Amino acid sequence: MSGEPRTMQTTDTTPARAPEDAPALVKKIGRTTYKVRVHFSHTSTETMSDKIKRMLKNEIQQM
């Protein structure tokens, strides 16, 4: 092997945090509580209905 040090480049894929006053869904399953915050893009051209239909269509195609 070469004596050169090996480095790995990584990209920060951590999403931006939602503000504390953002809508949230809280669900408790067993002893674990899940809190899901919602974020909507201000520049999106796709409605939520369109997005759900697209996701379902993609899911069916993968089967």
N, C-alpha and C positions, 0 to 999 in steps of 0.2 A: 504494500500500500504506500501511497504517497505520504510524505511528511507534512503536507500542507493541512492546516486546520480546516475542518468542514463546517460550514455554516448553513443554516436553514432560514430562508426568508418566510415570514408569516405575515398575514394580513389580518388586521383587527376586524373581526366580523361581529363584534358585540353591537347589538342594536341600540339606538338611542333610547334612553329611559323615558318612559311616559311620565307626564307630570302627576303629582300625587292626587290631583283632583280629577284625573281622567276616569271615565267609567270603568268599573271593574266587576267581574263575575267572581264570586267567592263560592267555592264548593269544598265541602269537607267529606273526604272518603277515608273511613277508618279514623286513624289518629293523625292523618295528614290533611292540612288545609291548603287548597290551591287558590291562588289569587291571580286572575288573568286580567290584565289591563288592555284596553282597546285603543288602537291608534289608527287614524284615517289620514291619508295623504291629501293635502290641500290641492295638489296638482293632478290628481287622478282623474281620468276621463271615464272610468268604468264604474258602473253602479254596483252596489253590494249584490243585488240580484244577478247581474251579469257575471260577477265574479264567482258566485256560488254555482251558477249554471256551467261556467267554464271549468271549474274544479271538478264537478260531478262528471262532466263529459270526459275530462282527462282521466279520471279514476276508472270509468267504464272502459276506455280504450286500453288501459294497462292490464285489464283482466284477460 
